[in-house]
Amino acid sequence: MCIEIKTPQKVLDIGGLKVGGKPGENPIFMIGTMFYSGHSIVGKRKEGTFDKARAEELLAHHDEMCDRYGISACIDVVANFPEEMEKYIDFVASHCDWPIMIDAWKVPPKLGGAKYAVEAGLKGRVIYNSIAPWSEDLQSEIDTLKELKLSNALLVAFNTEDPSPQGRITLLDQKLIKAAQDAGFTNLLIDTSVLTVPLIAYSMLANHLVKEKYGWPAGCAPSNGSDAWRLPDPENLEKKRSVKKIWGKTVFEGIDSAGHAITAIYYCDFLLYGAIENNAWLFPTCAVADSILATLRYGTEKTLPPSEKHPLAVLFPDFVEQAKSMM
């Protein structure tokens, strides 16, 4: 691959972390989800009850894994109700220093979480997830967000009429970027929407187009493909089951890792990697991929990542010192 991009790249500061830039410049931004549908720690959603001890364990392990592999990370918080969202945001914010993504399918809990984040003094740490084409009332959503003056938003380039890489750009041009800017967002992360494992390729191509045209950080969720993959059940061919259930957890982790690793080295600034528990195999996978990408950049431009916390520096310090001596 060619890592040269002609368009100047925007490097965002989100909660003190740098996101975006040239391929191999900054650590890949890994976004893991908590309180997702079916998450075992969730109790009664409307009341916002959850297993706090287990949630604390997950966050502590997440921090440990970030340090071990040089990963730059974000916690994606999912809720169905505004009050529920507030409780989750408050808990995560008080137990870690990472950026927090406010994620909900419906607009009320998203806006409720956004309002709460402003009141709690978390404006610089939160990312609004998302400005999306399926919004029930996008103009009303924009009007409310404009008053909150948040900076960071995820845009979901999901074009049902044209699923090609260029179709994602068309949707951004015709609708999403203007909507986000009208809402007052100044830092945009572009999610190029994975649907299936093979179509991870379309997101990779779209990521390149995004970075070439706009310079904004681009990324996607390969986990959408691996999690959704279904195969005929050998015991009942009329039914389909998940790859994990058919082929086993080890095979699933290999498939999931392959999708994330190949995406990570092709014009990708961030990855929404699914359940936070998946960091067990995806943090080392993506840290190694990121190290290879940074070395590719060094091999072509004789430039090393500026951060000493980049996976290349954390995992391969001897190589970095040798490379410095040859610059």
Sequence and secondary structure as in RCSB ss.txt:
>XXXX:A:sequence
MCIEIKTPQKVLDIGGLKVGGKPGENPIFMIGTMFYSGHSIVGKRKEGTFDKARAEELLAHHDEMCDRYGISACI
DVVANFPEEMEKYIDFVASHCDWPIMIDAWKVPPKLGGAKYAVEAGLKGRVIYNSIAPWSEDLQSEIDTLKELKL
SNALLVAFNTEDPSPQGRITLLDQKLIKAAQDAGFTNLLIDTSVLTVPLIAYSMLANHLVKEKYGWPAGCAPSNG
SDAWRLPDPENLEKKRSVKKIWGKTVFEGIDSAGHAITAIYYCDFLLYGAIENNAWLFPTCAVADSILATLRYGT
EKTLPPSEKHPLAVLFPDFVEQAKSMM
>XXXX:A:secstr
     SS   EEEETTEEEE STTTS  EEEEEES TT TTB  TTTT B HHHHHHHHHHHHHHHHHHT EEEE
EEE SSHHHHHHHHHHHHHH  S EEEE SSHHHHHHHHHHHHHTT TTTEEEEEE TT TTHHHHHHHHHHHT 
 EEEEE   SS  SHHHHHHHIIIIIHHHHHHTT  EEEEE    SSTTHHHHHHHHHHHHHHT   EEE HHHH
HHH EEEETTEEEEEEEHHHHH HHHHHHHHHHHHHHHHTSS SEEEEEEGGGHHHHHHHHHHHHHHHHHHHHHH
H    S TTSHHHHH HHHHHHHHHT 
